[in-house]
Amino acid sequence: MSVGWQVSLAALAAAVLVACSDDGAAPQPSPTTSSPAPAATSPTTPPVDTPAPTRTTPARTQPLVLAIHPTRAAQDIDITTARSIVRGTLKSWRGFQVGSLRRAQNSTNTLALVPASAAGPSIRPLTVAGIDPFKDPAAYPLRTAGPQAAADVIDLTVGGDVMLGRRVATAAARTGDVSRPLRAIGPQLASADLTVVNLESTLSQAGTPQQGGDSFAAPPGVVAGLRDAGVDVLSLANNHVGDFQQRALLDTVRLVRAGGIQPVGAGGNLTEAAQPVIETRAGVRFGFLAFNAIGETPRATATSPGAFSLRMPPRTGPLNEADLAAVTRAIQTLKSAVDVVVVLPHWGQQYTHTPVSAQRTVATALTEAGADLVIGGHPHWVQSVEFPRGKVVAHSLGNLVFDMDFSQQTQEGVLLELTYWDKTLKAARLTPYVIGSDFSPRVVTGTRAEQILADIR
C-alpha cells in the first residue's frame, strides 16, 4: 500500500450511507416499473414480449476501517460512536483526532477512515462492537462501496524467544506440567491458522554444556505443550540450539519433527539447515527460512550439523557478503515456490530497543530478494517495526517465555498477529504481554500495553 494514499472525508461521507444506516445493510433501490401492456394486435401481428419486473443489484461493499498508528494498543469502539465519526459529526475520540491515512501512519493520535481495499499493515484497525474488519469482514458493520473481501481469511501469528529450560523448567516441574508457562497465552497462539516461535534451547543434554550456566536444555515433553498451544513451525536457528553439542542438536531436530512441529534453521548439514519449511493454509503457501547471526551454535557445513548462519555485526564480525548472498539466493528460490516468504533472523544486540545498523542493511537485502516478512529475535527486548512497501520488518519481538526476571524490559514482548486475505497482507497487529513470576506470558491492555508499544516506536 502506498503511504501517500489519501482519503477525502467528504467523499467517504457521500459513499458510506450504508455505514450510517440503522441495520448496517446497503440501501435497496426500488424495483423498476414493468412496461405497460402492449396494445391489442391482429392475428397477423407478431406478439410483443413484455419484460418481466427486475430489481437493480445493490453495489458491492467493503469494510470502512477505522485505523490508527500500528504501534498503538488495541481499541474497540461502539457502533453509535463509530457512525458519528463516519458522518463527520464527531471529530475526535479518546484523544485521537480524525485525519488522513498518511497522518495515521505517522502520528500516534490520528484516527483515519480507510476503505479495506486501501488498507495494509502500516495501520492498526479498530474493532467496532468487538468485530475486526479484517478477521470477520462480512460481519463488520461499517461499509462503503468497493470490492468485497476475499473469500479466505488467514491468520498468522509469530512469537518471540521461548526458553523452556533452566529455572523455567524447574518451576514447571513442580506443577507436574513441563509446558505450564505456555498455558496462559496458548489460546492466543492457537487461535491463528499458522503459529511460529523461536525455540531458544535444546531438547537434549546428550553432550557437554558449551555455555556454562547459560546452556539451555528443556524437557522433551515441552514439544507436546508447544503443539497444544498451536505452534506449527519452530525456528532452531539461534545461539543455543548447539548448547549441548552435535548429538543434542540432532536429537532436538528429530524430537521437534516427531512431535508434529516443523523445525527450520538447523540440521545435520547445511542442506538440511537451509531447507525451508512450507505450510499451506486455504491454498496460500507460506515459506519459512531461518538463520543465526549470533554464533555459538556451530555453522552447518556440507558435512557437519549446525545452524544456517550469516556472519554480521555485532557478534560474528563484519557483514559477510558471501553469507548474505547465500541467504538471498535461498529467498529467491523459495519465492518462486510460495506466495509468502517469512525470514526469521537471530541477530542484533542484547538489551536495547535500537537495532544495530547492520540489521537494517540486511533487512533491506532480504526484502529486496523477495522476503515479505522479516521477524527477528535475540535482543530480549522489543525493537522497532518497519513497513517497507507493504512488507513487515520486526527487528525483535522480545522474550515470549524466559527466566530473565532481572529487568522489566526482558519480561515484556509482543506477538505479531498478521491477517491475510488470500495472498494479500491486510493487517499486522502488535499484541503486548508481560511475563509473570511463574514465567508465563499474559496479554496486557491499556496503559501497560501502550508503554510496551512506545518502546517499539
Secondary structure as GFF3:
##gff-version 3
##sequence-region A 1 457
A	DSSP	alpha_helix	9	15	.	.	.	ID=ss1
A	DSSP	alpha_helix	17	20	.	.	.	ID=ss2
A	DSSP	beta_strand	61	68	.	.	.	ID=ss3
A	DSSP	beta_strand	76	77	.	.	.	ID=ss4
A	DSSP	alpha_helix	79	87	.	.	.	ID=ss5
A	DSSP	beta_strand	92	93	.	.	.	ID=ss6
A	DSSP	beta_strand	96	99	.	.	.	ID=ss7
A	DSSP	alpha_helix	101	106	.	.	.	ID=ss8
A	DSSP	beta_strand	110	115	.	.	.	ID=ss9
A	DSSP	three_ten_helix	116	118	.	.	.	ID=ss10
A	DSSP	beta_strand	124	125	.	.	.	ID=ss11
A	DSSP	beta_strand	127	128	.	.	.	ID=ss12
A	DSSP	beta_strand	143	145	.	.	.	ID=ss13
A	DSSP	beta_strand	153	162	.	.	.	ID=ss14
A	DSSP	alpha_helix	166	175	.	.	.	ID=ss15
A	DSSP	three_ten_helix	180	182	.	.	.	ID=ss16
A	DSSP	alpha_helix	186	190	.	.	.	ID=ss17
A	DSSP	beta_strand	194	199	.	.	.	ID=ss18
A	DSSP	three_ten_helix	212	214	.	.	.	ID=ss19
A	DSSP	alpha_helix	222	228	.	.	.	ID=ss20
A	DSSP	beta_strand	233	235	.	.	.	ID=ss21
A	DSSP	alpha_helix	245	258	.	.	.	ID=ss22
A	DSSP	beta_strand	262	264	.	.	.	ID=ss23
A	DSSP	beta_strand	266	267	.	.	.	ID=ss24
A	DSSP	alpha_helix	270	273	.	.	.	ID=ss25
A	DSSP	beta_strand	277	281	.	.	.	ID=ss26
A	DSSP	beta_strand	284	292	.	.	.	ID=ss27
A	DSSP	beta_strand	306	307	.	.	.	ID=ss28
A	DSSP	alpha_helix	321	335	.	.	.	ID=ss29
A	DSSP	beta_strand	340	346	.	.	.	ID=ss30
A	DSSP	alpha_helix	357	369	.	.	.	ID=ss31
A	DSSP	beta_strand	373	375	.	.	.	ID=ss32
A	DSSP	beta_strand	385	386	.	.	.	ID=ss33
A	DSSP	three_ten_helix	388	390	.	.	.	ID=ss34
A	DSSP	beta_strand	392	394	.	.	.	ID=ss35
A	DSSP	beta_strand	399	401	.	.	.	ID=ss36
A	DSSP	three_ten_helix	409	411	.	.	.	ID=ss37
A	DSSP	beta_strand	412	421	.	.	.	ID=ss38
A	DSSP	beta_strand	424	435	.	.	.	ID=ss39
A	DSSP	beta_strand	441	443	.	.	.	ID=ss40
A	DSSP	alpha_helix	446	456	.	.	.	ID=ss41
###
